[in-house]
Amino acid sequence: MITKPTPLKQLPPDLDRERLPKHVAVIMDGNGRWAQRRGMPRIMGHRRGVDALKDLLRCCKDWGIEALTVYAFSSENWGRPLEEVNFLMTLFERMLRQELKEMMEENVQIHFVGNLEALPQSLQEEIERSTAATKDNEQIKFTIATNYGGRQEIVQACRAIAEQVRDGRLDPEAIDEAVFERHLYTSHLGDPDLLIRTSGEMRISNFLLWQVAYSEFYITDTLWPDFDRQAFHRALQVYQQRHRRFGKL
C-alpha cells in the first residue's frame, strides 16, 4: 500500500529527527465531502483517500516514524448507505491483495484492530494472510482500525480482565494501567504521540479513547484526499513546537 517515491523523500531540514513522533495516529476524515464538492459520487473520495494513505505511509517510512495507525472504518460506519459500506469492504480487500507484495518489499508490518469477526469472510481471510506474511517486518508498524470503536475496545478489555479474576488467574489488586493496556487491541503499540484529524472536525469520534490521553492533537481543515506530504510536514512542524509535559510542570 505504498506509492512511488515523491518529493520530500528525505526528512526536511527544518525538522529535528530526534523530536519526531514515534507513533502517529490519523482520523482520515473528509472523503465524501471532497467528492461531493467536485460533483462526484462519495466512493470516488474513498478511492482518492487510499492514494493519500499510501503516500503518508511511505512518508512515515521515509522519515523514520516507527508506527502509523489510521481510522479506516468505525463501528458506527455500518449506518452509512449499504452501497458505500459494500464498496469500502471491497476496497479494503482489493488493496490488501494488490499491495501485499510491495508491503513485503518495503518491510511494512501490518496489523488490523477492531471487531474483525463482523467483517466479510473474504476480507477476514485477506487480513489474516497479510498480517501473517508481514509479522516479521520491522521498518514500520502500520495499524488499520476497522470496525473499531474506542468504547467497544475498553469494554472488551474489561470483560477479558473480569474473566481472569473470575477464574482465579488474576488478583484484583494486581490490576493497574499496564495490565489494562495489555488487553487493548493496540497492545502491540505504544500510545500515539501525535493524533491528526483532517476536515476540521473538533472531535475524536470514539477513536483510541484510552491511548490518546496525552497525545498532541493537530486539526487541519484539509480534507483527507488532499492531505499530502507538505500537509504532514506542517503537522510535524507544529508538533515540534510544543512542549509535552504529560501533566507535569
PyMOL commands that set and color helices and strands:
alter all, ss='L'
color gray80, all
select helices_A, chain A and resi 17-19+31-36+42-63+77-79+82-105+116-118+121-134+150-166+172-174+177-181+224-226+229-240
alter helices_A, ss='H'
color red, helices_A
select strands_A, chain A and resi 23-27+67-74+108-113+140-148+194-197+216-219
alter strands_A, ss='S'
color yellow, strands_A
deselect
rebuild
show_as cartoon
